[in-house]
Amino acid sequence: MPIRHARIFPRYAFYCVLGGLAAIYVFCAMMLVPAKIYILPYLITPDFVRYQGAFFVLVLAIPAAIYLICWKGSDFFAWWRTPEALTVDTRGLQVGTKTIAFADVTLLRHRHNRNHLLLTIRNGRTQRLRLDLWDDASGLVAEVEDAVSEVLRHEVEQRLHAGDTVAFGALELSAEGLLHKGQLIAWSSIDTIRTQSDAEDMDVDEHLVIVANGKTRKVDRSKIDNEPVLIACLMQRLPSA
């Protein structure tokens, strides 16, 4: 049975855009003070501009505005041209008039720091799903990842049994173990593998934490390709699984 996801308004991205515009407004207010034009008369005055800390406000205002508007607020601009509904069924997903068959997906990457899901199709094109634009985003991720994993896992297992090393972006998988930055982590040496969320300012980074021989490695999950397939393969091979 097809599952329908309705488009929702990205409030967080909208507030980021407003914050970026406010930073630009403050920058303009400070630049106009020497011309004796005060667009923020109660906050930006000649005395404030001469204050030592005003220099840092001036320097940081534009980079902060670019970050908030172009990076954190990009979903707000995409919302205007996003169809009103997305439908997922066993064969693929449909976004407006565009249909993507799961059988045609060769690579899946979840950009956790932006909450975007990237699907690379066999023709080389990439479809970006901005998850914050859809209701039940966690359910949507699970539906797409499960379907794509089901398609790709059989091929990956065949390659592993044939002795190949399969790349998953920041990690590689072989019959002997995991490869991270060119170093082999043997299956027998792995103690635990888990996910971890690290919050820093406005961003939340997701990591795959690998503990082997008492050493901890943290891998950015946004740099792992086909992570659901990788996790499924790991569960079959880890000594503790």
N, C-alpha and C positions, 0 to 999 in steps of 0.2 A: 504494500500500500504506500503510495507516494506521501512524503512528509513535506508540508509547506512551512516555510519560514518567511515571516513578513518583515519588510524593511522598517527599521526604527530610527528615530532621530539620535544622532551621536552627541549627547549633551557634553560629555567630557571634551571632545574635540572642539565643540563650539565655544566652550569656556576658554580653551587654550587660544583660539583665534582672538577672542576678546582680550585676553591677557597680552597677546602680541601687539594688538592695535593700541592698547594702553601704553605699552613700552615705547612704541613709535611716537605716540602723542607726547609723552614726557620728554623724549629726545628732542622733538620739535620745539617744545616749550623752552628748553634750556638753550637751544640754538638761537632763539629769537630774543632772548633777554638782552644781549648786547645792542640790539636795535631798538630797545625799550618797548618791545611788544610783549605783553604779559598775557598769555592765554591760560595760565594757571596762577593768577595773581596771589592766591593765598598760600601757595606751595613753592613755586619757582620765582624767586626774587633775586636781585643783584647780590644780596648778601649770601644767599644759598649757593649761587653759582661760584662765588669766590671761596666757598667752603671746600676743604681738601677732599672730602668724600664725594663731592659732586663730580669730580673727574671720573671716578669709577662708575658712577651711574651713567655718565655720558658714553663711556667706552663699552659698557655691557648692554646698553639698551637695545641696540640694533641686533647684535648676535642673539640676544634673548628673544627678540621679536621674530627673527628668522626661524629659530628653533621651535618656538611655540606655533607659529603659523604654518610653516612648510613641513615640519616633522610631526609634531603632536596634533596639529589641527588638520592634517591632510584628509582625514576621513570626512570632515564636515564638507569640504568641497566635492569629494567623491559622492557624497550623499545625494547631491542635486541630480546627478546623471545615473543613479542606481535604480534599476527596476523595482517595482513595489513588492515583488515576491520572488522567492527562490524555492525550487522544488527538488527534492532528492528522492530517487527510487533505487531499485536494485541495479539498474543499468547505468545510471549516471545522474547528473544534476542539470537543471535548466535555470538559467538566470535571464529573465525576459525572453528574448527570442534566441538566445545562445544556448546550445546544448553541449555538454561535455560528457563523453562516455568514459566510465571508469576504466574500461579496457584500453583506452588510448592514453591513459596517464602513465608516464614513465618516471616521474619524480615528484615527490611531495615534500614541502618544507614549511614548517610552522615557525613564522617569525614572531616569537613570543614577546619581544620587546615592543612590537607594534600591533600584536594580535592580528596578524595577517596570515592567511594560508595560501601558499603558492603551489599551483599545480602546473607542471610542465607536460605538454602534450607531445605526441610522437612527431608532429610537424615542427617541433622546436619552439612553439609559442607558449607563453606562460599566462595563465589566468590567475589573477589575484582576488582572493575572497577576503574582504575587509569584515572580519567577524563582528566588530562592534556595530555594524550596520544592520544586523539581523537578530531577531528575537531567538532565545534559546541557543546562544552561540556555542555553549559547551556541548549541547546535543548535536549541533551541526558539525562540529569538529569530529566528534565520535563517529557519526554516520559516515563522513567522508573518509576518515582515516581507516575505519574498519573495512570499507569497500575497496579502497586502494590497496590496503595491506593484503586482502584476499587475492587480488589480482597479481601482485608482484612477488608475494612470498614464495610461490611454487618455483618461479624462475631463479630466485636467489638461492633456494635450497639446492636446486640442480647444479648451480655453479659451485657452491661450496662442496658438494659431494664429488664434483669433478676436480677438486683441488685448486680452484680459482680463489683469488682474493677479491672480495666485493667491497667497493667503496661506498661509504655512507656519509660523504662530506668530510667532517672533521675526524671521523673514525673509519677504520677499515676492519673487515671481518674475514677471518680465514679459519681453516680447520684447526689451527694451532691456538688461536686466541684472537684478541683484539689488538689492532695497531693504532697507536696514538702518537702523532708527531714522529713517525718512523720507528717507534719503539714497540716491540711485541710485549703484550701482557698475556701471559699464558692462562688458559682456563683454570688450571689448578692453583694459580697464585691469587685469583680474584676472591676477595672476602665478601664484599657487598657491592651492589650497584643500586643507586637510588636517585630520585630527582630532588632538587632543592631550589627554593625560591629565595632570591636575594633582592631586597628593596633598597634602592639608593635614590634619594630625592624623589623625582617624579617617575622614575623608571623601575620596573621590576624585571630582573634578569632570571631566567630559568636555566639551571645547570643539571647535567647528568654527572653525578659524583661516583667515581670509581675508586674503590679502596682495594689495593692489591699489595701484598707483602708489607703491610703497614704504611704504604705511601698513598696519599690521596690525590687524585686528579679530578679537576673540574672542567667539564666540556660544555661550552655554550650550546644549548639545545637548538637555538636559532641557526646554528651552523651544521646541524645534522640533517642529512637527507634521508627521507623514507624512515623516519624514526619508529613508527609502529612496526615496520618489518624488522628493523634492527632489534627492538625489544622482544618481539616474538622469537627471533632466532636465539637471543641471549637466554631466554627462559628455558630453552631446550638444552642449553649447553653449560650453564653455570652449575658448579658442584652443589651449591646450596638450593638450587631450584627444585 
